[in-house]
Amino acid sequence: MKLTRLAAMISALLSSQAAFAQVADEIAVRQKAGVAAIDQVIVTGSNIRGAAAAGAASVQVITAKQIQASGKTNLPDVLRAISANSGNSFNEQYTGSFSAGTAGVSLRGLGQKNTLILLDGKRLANYATAQDLQDTFVDINSLPLAAVERIEVLKDGASAVYGSDAVAGVVNIILKKSYQGIETGGSLGKSGSGTGQNERTYNILAGKGDLDKDGYNVYFSLDGQQRQELRASDVNYLSNADFRGQPGGRLGWTPTNYYNNDPRQGFANAVGPVQRVPWGAITPGKQGDVWAYNPARYDTLMPAIERYHALLHGSLQINDHVQAYSELLYSRSSASFVFGGPLAISSNLRAWNNASQTLVPVDTTLPAGNPANPYGKGTPVNTNLWDVGARSKTDVSQFSRAMLGFKGSLDGKWDWDVSALHSESRLQETVGNFGNRYAFQQLLANGGYNLAATGNPASAVNALRLETLRPAVSRLSSLDATITGSLLALPAGDLGFAAGAQFRKESIASDTSSAVLSGTELRPAIDIINGSRNVTAAYAEFKIPVLKTLEANLAGRVDHYSDFGTAFSPKLSLRFQPTDWLLLRSTASRGFRAPSLPEITSSNAISYGSAIDPRDPVTPGKSVGYTGVYQANPRLQPERSKNLDFGVVLSPARNTSLSLDYYHIEQTGIIGPDDASYILLNEAQFPGRVTRDAQGKLLTISNQYQNQSSRVTSGLDVDVRQVIPTASAGKFTVHGGWTYLINFRQPRVAGQPAIDGSGVNTFGALPKWRGVTELSWDYRNVSSTLSWYYTGGYKIDQNSLQDDFPAAVAHNSTFDWTLSYKGIRDLTLRLGVQNLFNQKPSWDPSSPYFDITQGDPRGRFFTVGANYKFL
């Protein structure tokens, strides 16, 4: 099915999701029944209380019922399905990261650092380390699912209300305020595509006390998930790493076991799990046979996970005007995976010199007389420490939040809320089978370990093996106070007002292992962050009824950061509803993103990447590996942003609603390093930034974070809902949400012309279209939902194109189906199938097989579950 822009728009208009459907329905029912009193709530994006109807900003509401109907078993899968979460968001597939095992949200494709995650409207500690060295974010894997009441996704900038990080929008996860009774459940999942992956989930929810009658409520929730590891060798189309049947595909094996930097000068005998294969199958144009190994067995697609979340929430009605509330949240998550094959030995092997804060070369030349050297003179060698084994990692993260607050009313006209909280994210990463530099140098010199053979002495193998521990912690402490009410009565209604103040302290202490600091670990990866800051903020908001049909909202916030200074964020919103069936809305705001602590404080980072090197002496113009060295910059200024949104909401009938919203975001002073590919293509412009070995092979590229450039992005959100009630067959509901990316313009590096990354993978894969469409059926005790997830195709960046690569990656469609039955008293039975038709992710030759931000390798997956409520 090839969707043109017009066809996709028509599909979205006919079968999309309303942003406010269930709440609007409830309000309509109450009004028709003559019920005037509607509980007032705080809607995400505003501090002023009001009825939960469609407002001036686009807010997508995901209820607990919708989460259950989706068949998703964790928060990341629920949030990744949002159409506005279009690109540059990661889940635990990203095992090559310093924050492996985590998951985030990237609204508008602007990265996880530009989306603010809240829990009950309040901030959380960021994950203990940074994503991609510089991005701080909240790990949504650490948040509970069993106690979620709903999720509100604000799709426009909200810095004027919440401060930094809200440039692209806000995801507010709202927990139950009270619960009575006992409820327990669980599920079992199993792969239906032959991978052997299994999953188990469980949940318990128990509470007591009625706030109105008893004056208190306390409830406890516990949920958990266990899932087995999935490697590329478990997936049939990835197991051989042979993609020659795909356009531009290669044999994705890795050459090894050779001398003199020439893969054709291979060892005399096979060492390790290697085979002789044509070099041209791996690198087109090359001649001869080489030793190579299949990396699939060392490629973890999804780690083995074990996580649980425990929440204790309490509310106490002190008197008619004051209520106390408290919360204790603790979660633990473990992700275990194969980090890579046995350590590669080559001329680019490095170790860390902590005194000079630089990488130093480790000589891997085989000395004359070494048992692996057949030449009788010093000889360069490329191989792996096969006897040492595959390198592994286990990341154990612990998240906690303790909160105490009081809220109440003054004279029944003003509502106030004061709270204090402390939140922490702690990480302990243990690694196994990494290489000991000093043991390697000694064994290389005395010949105690033969690189050209297996079955080396256990004493030598154990000496080479290195296990280390990397600790990290991120902390957030804050005090918040808000007050909201009506200032005075105007002809068109009350003038609403809200004001507040906040003080918070943020810190990250992300260390590295003692083995790295002492120079012991071979080929170290480093992400050292040590910084803290204080933030003080004050904000105010006015809700102005200009006419009975026109409402304005004016907000402003001042934030003072101890490390860079002050930022002011204003916002103006307009809501115009001339008739019951038509609503026009618009928002205009200015915002900012403060430099993250890894970007602006004392930090050093070393990571490993690949880029096309036109000067490579062996494979010029092909992608080669390099070591990236990154430094923070204390002179950074915040990124500034301007947001503009226009929307229209139509509801021609009670069972029909449609919304169309346009967004436009401009960012200046974007913080980042220079593009590595651009540096290599223009190496003369960057003296001293690139280092090479004696043969000219790329070793390192140095970078420092800078306020680089600007970015402009815009797009459309379409949401439609149609309910079809029938007398004999139950109720049918068609709903979904689609996002169309109009542009995403920014330069590759500062000073260069901006290019459009929409529909291309230049700045991460950013498809033009992304959408979810659902068909639900409710009949007596049976409910069923069929969900269609569509991800549009995208072009491959010109700098990544090889001669025979296809110009674009194809679109992808997957379907999920769920069924639930409630015919047995207090018991709900569920059946679900994810990826019903076992659709593969779309082939992307610029990645190992598919882009992990867009695709999921798990294939068809069956789940059965049950939930029981005790009386």
C-alpha positions, -999 to +999 in steps of 0.1 A: +000+000+000+016+032-011+001+063+006+003+096-010+000+127+011-036+131+001-045+095+007-028+096+041-047+128+051-080+113+040-072+081+060-064+103+090-096+123+087-117+092+085-101+072+112-082+092+139-085+099+176-100+129+194-079+146+219-107+151+245-133+125+236-141+108+269-140+139+291-161+159+267-187+131+266-190+130+304-194+168+305-222+166+278-240+139+297-239+159+330-251+190+313-280+173+296-290+157+329-290+191+345-260+185+367-243+218+372-215+208+395-185+194+376-154+187+396-127+211+387-092+198+378-058+211+367-053+203+330-018+199+319-004+232+305-022+254+330-022+260+368-057+274+368-085+251+378-113+245+354-136+220+338-118+193+318-130+204+284-110+211+253-088+241+259-066+265+241-038+240+238-039+206+222-039+179+250-041+142+241-056+121+270-048+084+273-070+068+299-063+036+320-091+019+300-074+028+267-040+015+281-057-018+289-074-020+255-041-014+238-026-046+252+007-028+260+024-041+292+046-011+300+046+027+298+073+030+271+053+010+246+022+031+253+040+064+248+060+053+218+027+048+200+018+085+202+020+099+167+037+131+179+065+109+193+079+109+158+117+104+160+148+104+181+132+085+210+148+054+223+138+023+243+160-005+256+169-015+220+196+012+223+221-011+241+252+009+228+243+038+250+256+049+284+219+047+295+211+012+282+179-003+294+161+030+295+133+046+275+122+082+268+099+103+248+108+127+219+078+148+209+082+165+175+115+146+169+133+172+190+150+146+213+142+133+248+158+164+264+131+187+250+101+167+263+093+172+300+080+142+319+059+149+350+043+127+376+011+143+389+023+176+376+056+175+394+092+170+382+112+138+386+150+132+388+166+126+355+183+093+347+217+089+364+237+093+332+232+111+299+218+097+266+242+102+237+266+119+262+247+151+266+209+145+268+194+143+303+159+128+305+135+109+327+136+072+323+099+062+319+108+026+325+112+036+362+075+048+365+046+026+376+017+014+354-008-002+378-017+031+395-020+052+364-053+070+361-046+087+328-018+103+308-021+138+294+002+148+265+005+185+259+017+190+224+028+226+225+056+244+243+050+250+280+081+267+294+059+295+307+042+271+331+069+244+337+102+259+328+130+243+309+127+209+291+091+216+279+101+231+245+084+203+225+057+195+250+048+177+283+039+142+292+020+143+325+015+108+340-014+111+365-018+086+392-050+076+411-057+100+439-074+073+459-084+036+457-105+013+477-105-025+475-080-051+463-072-059+427-046-082+413-036-095+379-009-107+356-001-119+321+021-143+302+036-135+268+054-156+243+069-149+209+049-164+180+077-158+155+102-184+167+125-163+187+118-181+220+113-148+239+089-150+269+075-123+292+057-122+325+039-093+342+020-089+375+002-061+394-014-056+427-035-026+438-049-023+473-064+006+492-086+016+521-105+046+533-130+071+518-118+107+520-153+121+523-166+096+549-135+084+567-113+114+562-084+094+548-073+071+520-042+050+516-034+027+487-004+006+476+004-006+441+030-030+428+037-040+393+065-059+376+078-072+343+102-099+333+113-105+298+140-127+282+169-114+261+165-112+223+196-114+202+199-110+164+208-146+162+173-155+175+156-137+146+155-156+114+161-127+090+189-113+111+206-145+123+231-149+094+238-111+091+236-117+054+216-089+037+227-094+001+191-101-008+181-066+001+188-035-021+223-023-012+227-051+012+260-065+023+273-095+041+274-079+075+303-100+089+334-085+105+369-092+091+394-104+117+425-126+122+450-108+098+484-092+097+498-059+084+464-041+083+455-062+053+425-086+057+438-107+029+469-116+049+449-139+072+460-163+099+471-198+086+442-214+106+408-205+117+408-189+152+374-184+169+340-187+152+353-175+118+349-185+082+367-176+050+344-154+029+348-131-001+360-097+011+339-081-017+307-094-001+315-073+029+331-043+012+322-041-025+351-037-048+376-056-026+392-088-039+402-120-022+390-141+007+392-130+044+386-145+078+353-130+092+328-137+119+290-134+121+282-106+147+246-117+152+254-138+182+270-108+199+242-084+190+215-080+217+183-065+202+164-064+235+180-069+269+168-094+294+149-072+319+135-075+353+118-045+368+092-036+394+076-005+407+061+000+442+040+030+452+025+040+485+001+070+484-018+085+512-043+114+517-056+128+550-084+153+553-071+174+582-102+197+583-128+211+559-102+233+542-069+214+544-058+181+531-023+164+534-010+140+509+022+120+506+038+096+482+067+070+483+077+056+450+105+031+445+114+011+414+142-012+404+152-022+369+178-046+357+188-049+320+214-076+310+228-079+275+258-088+254+276-055+248+298-069+219+320-096+207+354-104+222+376-073+224+391-064+191+429-060+189+441-035+164+462-004+159+434+019+173+434+003+208+436+030+234+436+035+272+428+065+294+455+087+309+438+104+338+467+128+345+466+143+310+429+136+305+437+121+271+436+087+254+470+071+249+478+044+223+485+008+233+510-009+211+495-040+196+524-049+173+534-085+176+571-087+186+595-110+168+593-144+184+557-141+195+539-174+189+513-156+167+540-138+146+551-158+115+572-130+101+603-128+124+598-090+128+575-067+145+541-071+128+507-053+132+479-077+140+441-075+139+421-102+158+399-107+189+405-121+224+384-151+215+393-171+246+382-142+269+347-143+254+319-119+246+317-087+265+286-083+287+269-056+307+242-055+334+227-022+343+208-020+376+190+013+381+170+023+412+146+052+412+129+067+442+107+097+450+094+109+484+069+137+485+049+154+512+023+181+504-006+201+518-034+216+498-066+234+506-089+263+501-092+299+514-128+311+519-139+286+492-124+309+465-087+302+464-070+269+462-034+264+473-009+236+472+025+234+489+048+204+485+083+192+489+099+162+472+132+145+468+139+122+439+169+100+429+180+078+401+209+055+408+228+033+384+253+005+389+267-009+357+288-041+359+307-053+329+324-086+322+351-099+298+366-065+291+404-064+286+432-057+311+457-034+294+487-043+316+481-080+314+478-077+277+510-058+273+529-084+295+514-114+277+521-098+243+557-093+253+563-128+267+541-147+244+520-161+272+488-157+252+487-168+216+465-145+196+466-169+166+452-199+186+424-208+210+428-230+241+452-206+258+462-213+295+434-204+320+459-183+339+465-161+309+428-159+300+418-149+336+446-123+337+431-107+306+395-107+318+384-075+335+352-069+354+344-034+365+317-013+382+305+021+370+283+040+395+262+071+389+235+091+407+212+119+397+193+139+424+164+164+424+151+182+455+123+208+451+099+230+470+067+241+451+039+264+460+009+274+439-023+294+445-052+296+421-086+313+421-107+342+408-095+378+411-128+394+402-160+390+382-161+403+346-191+405+323-181+374+305-170+354+336-145+353+364-110+365+359-089+334+368-055+337+383-027+314+394+008+321+407+035+300+421+072+297+431+096+269+429+131+261+442+150+230+432+185+216+433+197+193+405+229+173+405+245+144+386+276+124+397+283+100+370+317+083+375+337+057+357+354+026+370+387+026+388+401+004+360+395+032+335+410+059+357+441+038+363+446+032+326+439-006+331+409-010+308+415-014+271+393+007+247+374+025+275+341+043+271+338+073+295+310+095+305+321+114+336+297+141+348+301+159+381+279+190+385+250+206+403+230+238+402+202+256+419+171+268+401+146+294+414+114+302+396+083+324+399+053+323+376+019+338+371-011+330+349-043+349+340-074+333+325-093+362+309-129+358+297-130+385+270-164+375+257-188+346+265-172+329+234-136+342+237-111+333+264-075+344+267-048+329+288-017+349+296+013+333+315+048+342+323+077+325+342+111+337+353+138+310+360+172+317+375+199+291+370+230+293+392+252+282+363+242+304+334+217+331+346+181+340+340+155+331+314+120+345+309+092+326+292+059+342+282+028+325+267-004+337+252-033+314+244-067+322+228-098+300+229-128+310+207-160+289+207-187+308+187-210+277+186-214+244+205-198+225+176-169+248+167-138+257+187-108+277+174-076+278+195-041+293+193-010+296+214+021+316+211+050+313+235+087+317+240+107+291+258+142+277+265+162+246+273+189+251+299+223+235+290+223+200+306+247+193+333+269+171+310+270+200+286+280+228+309+296+214+340+328+194+346+325+165+322+345+143+298+332+117+275+347+091+252+325+070+228+329+050+197+311+057+164+315+053+127+316+078+098+325+078+061+362+086+058+374+097+023+411+094+034+410+059+048+440+040+034+422+006+031+385+015+023+384+052+013+349+066+011+335+038+033+322+039+068+349+033+094+351+033+132+366+061+153+369+072+189+350+104+198+364+127+226+339+152+240+343+181+265+317+203+283+317+240+278+310+263+308+303+293+285+272+278+270+239+297+269+205+282+269+187+272+237+159+296+230+126+287+213+095+302+199+063+281+196+032+289+175+001+267+173-032+270+156-061+246+159-097+239+151-120+214+169-153+204+152-181+184+169-210+183+145-227+155+164-224+141+199-206+109+186-184+128+162-154+150+168-125+163+147-094+184+155-067+197+133-037+215+148-007+232+132+025+236+151+056+257+144+088+256+165+119+277+161+150+270+182+182+290+183+216+283+200+212+246+197+239+229+217+258+201+202+292+188+188+302+193+152+291+166+128+318+139+125+310+131+088+313+168+079+346+171+098+361+142+078+348+155+045+364+190+053+393+179+075+415+209+066+389+232+082+394+215+116+431+214+123+441+193+153+406+178+157+414+145+138+442+121+146+454+092+125+479+064+129+511+060+109+492+044+080+467+072+079+439+052+096+414+073+115+418+072+153+400+100+171+378+131+165+378+158+192+347+178+200+334+204+224+297+214+229+288+247+214+257+269+209+258+258+173+229+267+151+191+271+147+163+247+139+128+252+125+102+225+124+064+225+117+037+200+112+000+190+115-018+168+140-051+153+130-074+137+155-109+123+148-133+101+167-165+084+155-188+064+178-214+041+161-239+027+186-261-002+175-291-018+192-281-054+185-244-055+179-230-032+205-209-001+202-182+005+176-156+033+179-131+044+153-104+067+165-068+074+160-042+102+157-020+112+128+010+136+126+024+150+094+059+166+095+060+196+071+097+205+077+126+200+100+153+225+089+188+230+105+224+231+093+247+201+097+273+223+114+273+260+125+278+284+097+264+261+070+231+265+051+201+248+067+188+216+051+154+200+055+156+167+075+119+159+073+113+126+056+151+119+058+174+104+084+199+132+084+190+143+119+177+109+130+149+091+111+120+116+108+092+101+086+067+126+071+038+105+084+032+087+116-002+076+129-023+052+150-058+041+140-080+020+162-113+001+157-129-008+190-160-030+197-179-032+229-208-057+233-221-068+266-192-084+284-168-085+254-145-058+242-121-059+213-097-035+197-078-037+164-050-011+162-031+000+131+004+016+136+017+034+105+052+047+101+060+066+069+090+060+047+120+083+046+150+090+024+185+080+033+209+109+040+232+116+010+263+114+032+253+078+042+245+066+006+267+040-009+266+035-047+240+007-047+219+019-017+182+025-023+172+062-021+146+056+006+134+033+033+099+020+028+069+027+050+058+002+076+024-010+090+018-033+119-015-044+136-023-053+172-054-071+183-068-074+218-099-092+233-112-090+268-141-108+286-158-097+318-186-123+320-173-138+352-180-118+383-150-096+393-128-113+368-115-099+335-098-122+310-076-108+282-060-120+250-037-100+228-015-103+198+011-077+190+022-074+154-006-096+143+009-103+108+045-107+119+056-076+099+094-070+097+108-036+103+116-017+071+150-024+056+174+005+062+209-002+047+224+028+066+218+009+098+225-028+107+191-037+094+164-012+107+163+021+126+157+012+162+138+045+168+112+034+142+111-004+143+107-033+167+124-067+160+101-088+183+077-099+156+043-115+165+039-118+202+010-134+221-002-124+255-028-139+278-038-123+311-063-120+339-074-094+365-094-101+396-111-076+419-119-087+455-150-074+471 
